[in-house]
Amino acid sequence: MSLEEGAGKPLAHYAAWRRAGDFVFLSGIIPVNPQNGTLVRGFKDIPAEVRQLVGETGEFSTDARQGPILAQSWYVLESIRHTIEQAGGQMSDVFKLVQYFRNLDHFPCYSRVRKLFYDGQPPVSTVVQVSEMLPSAEVLIEVEATAWLPLPR
């Protein structure tokens, strides 16, 4: 799935991100490509060169259980990275994440993937379990991001 085709674009009639002074607020990002409506369901839906990096083991039972959340976590965080770069920043400018999970047991897998995007100081975070997310029950995670990008003076 090509991230560049859809990253930073909204799925409906809302802004993917909005600047308010020196702050940039990103709408919640889910693991769906807005260009073609493709939902990330597992490792096969993310680039081959990323799969082992995020945790693909090659063991069917492990990958079937952890693959969906690991692949969705990577896609969402990579979409945030791409979107914040479109706004003129980088991941280190993102200082707050609000993470919504359908199952809080998925947080440790997500946390491992998040470390790939924040090797230094992690952002402040809020983690919430929700009963369901749009557009379907297959969406396991949604993440909102806030960045500080000072306007040129």
MOVENPE-V849027 format. One record per residue. N is the residue number from 1. RES is the residue in one small letter. PSI is psi in radians with two decimals (NA if undefined). OMEGA is omega in whole degrees, 0 to 359 (* if undefined). D_CENTER is the distance of its C-alpha to the mean C-alpha in Angstrom with 1 decimal. Layout:
N/RES/PSI/OMEGA/D_CENTER
N/RES/PSI/OMEGA/D_CENTER
This chain:
1/m/2.20/181/14.4
2/s/1.98/181/14.5
3/l/-0.65/184/11.3
4/e/-0.47/181/13.8
5/e/-0.56/188/15.4
6/g/-0.27/185/12.8
7/a/2.42/176/10.2
8/g/0.08/178/11.1
9/k/2.44/181/13.3
10/p/2.74/177/13.6
11/l/-0.29/182/14.3
12/a/-2.71/183/17.4
13/h/1.30/175/19.7
14/y/2.89/179/17.7
15/a/2.38/175/16.5
16/a/-0.59/176/12.9
17/w/2.78/179/14.0
18/r/2.39/177/17.3
19/r/2.41/172/19.4
20/a/1.66/185/21.8
21/g/-2.16/181/24.0
22/d/0.06/182/22.3
23/f/2.53/173/19.1
24/v/2.17/181/16.1
25/f/2.18/177/14.2
26/l/2.40/172/11.0
27/s/2.82/176/11.1
28/g/2.33/181/8.7
29/i/2.27/178/5.9
30/i/2.90/184/6.4
31/p/0.99/179/6.8
32/v/2.29/176/9.9
33/n/2.01/184/11.5
34/p/-0.34/180/13.5
35/q/-0.66/185/16.3
36/n/0.03/177/17.4
37/g/0.24/181/15.7
38/t/2.21/178/14.7
39/l/2.36/174/12.6
40/v/2.08/182/11.1
41/r/-0.27/182/13.6
42/g/-2.95/185/14.0
43/f/-0.60/183/14.7
44/k/-0.26/182/16.8
45/d/0.07/176/14.0
46/i/2.84/183/12.4
47/p/2.46/182/14.7
48/a/-0.65/183/17.6
49/e/-0.19/182/17.6
50/v/-0.41/190/14.2
51/r/-0.92/180/15.2
52/q/-0.60/179/17.6
53/l/-0.68/181/15.6
54/v/-0.14/172/12.9
55/g/0.15/177/15.8
56/e/2.30/184/17.6
57/t/-0.37/186/21.2
58/g/-0.09/176/23.2
59/e/2.07/188/24.6
60/f/-0.88/186/24.2
61/s/-0.71/179/24.1
62/t/-0.83/182/21.5
63/d/-0.58/178/19.2
64/a/-0.60/181/19.8
65/r/-0.78/185/18.9
66/q/-0.37/184/15.9
67/g/-0.81/181/14.7
68/p/-0.82/182/12.8
69/i/-0.65/179/10.6
70/l/-0.79/180/10.4
71/a/-0.73/179/9.6
72/q/-0.67/178/7.0
73/s/-0.82/179/5.3
74/w/-0.81/183/6.0
75/y/-0.77/181/5.2
76/v/-0.82/181/1.7
77/l/-0.65/176/3.0
78/e/-0.62/175/5.8
79/s/-0.69/176/5.6
80/i/-0.79/179/5.7
81/r/-0.83/182/8.3
82/h/-0.75/181/10.0
83/t/-0.77/181/10.3
84/i/-0.55/175/11.7
85/e/-0.64/176/14.0
86/q/-0.54/179/15.2
87/a/-0.07/178/16.2
88/g/0.17/182/18.1
89/g/-2.83/178/16.2
90/q/2.97/184/14.2
91/m/-0.56/180/11.7
92/s/-0.26/176/14.8
93/d/-0.30/178/15.4
94/v/1.99/185/12.4
95/f/-0.17/180/14.5
96/k/2.37/174/13.0
97/l/2.40/170/10.0
98/v/2.05/186/10.7
99/q/2.16/179/9.0
100/y/2.24/181/10.6
101/f/2.53/170/11.7
102/r/-0.45/181/14.4
103/n/2.04/182/15.8
104/l/-0.30/175/15.9
105/d/-0.28/178/17.1
106/h/-0.25/185/13.6
107/f/-0.76/180/12.8
108/p/-0.66/177/14.7
109/c/-0.81/178/12.9
110/y/-0.76/182/9.4
111/s/-0.69/177/11.5
112/r/-0.73/180/12.9
113/v/-0.71/181/9.8
114/r/-0.59/179/8.9
115/k/-0.44/177/12.5
116/l/-0.44/182/12.0
117/f/-0.32/181/10.3
118/y/1.50/181/12.8
119/d/-0.29/178/16.1
120/g/-2.18/181/18.2
121/q/2.07/177/17.9
122/p/2.75/178/14.7
123/p/2.81/171/13.7
124/v/2.61/188/15.4
125/s/2.61/169/13.5
126/t/2.37/180/14.3
127/v/2.26/184/13.5
128/v/2.42/172/14.8
129/q/2.35/179/15.8
130/v/2.82/183/16.4
131/s/-0.54/181/18.6
132/e/2.75/176/16.7
133/m/2.70/176/14.1
134/l/2.62/4/14.8
135/p/-0.09/182/15.6
136/s/2.95/179/16.5
137/a/-0.21/178/16.8
138/e/-0.25/176/14.8
139/v/2.03/185/11.5
140/l/-0.30/187/10.9
141/i/2.54/170/7.8
142/e/2.44/183/6.8
143/v/2.27/172/5.8
144/e/2.54/180/8.4
145/a/2.58/174/9.3
146/t/2.30/181/12.9
147/a/2.69/174/14.5
148/w/1.97/180/18.1
149/l/1.60/182/19.5
150/p/2.36/175/23.3
151/l/2.55/176/25.1
152/p/2.39/181/27.8
153/r/NA/*/31.1
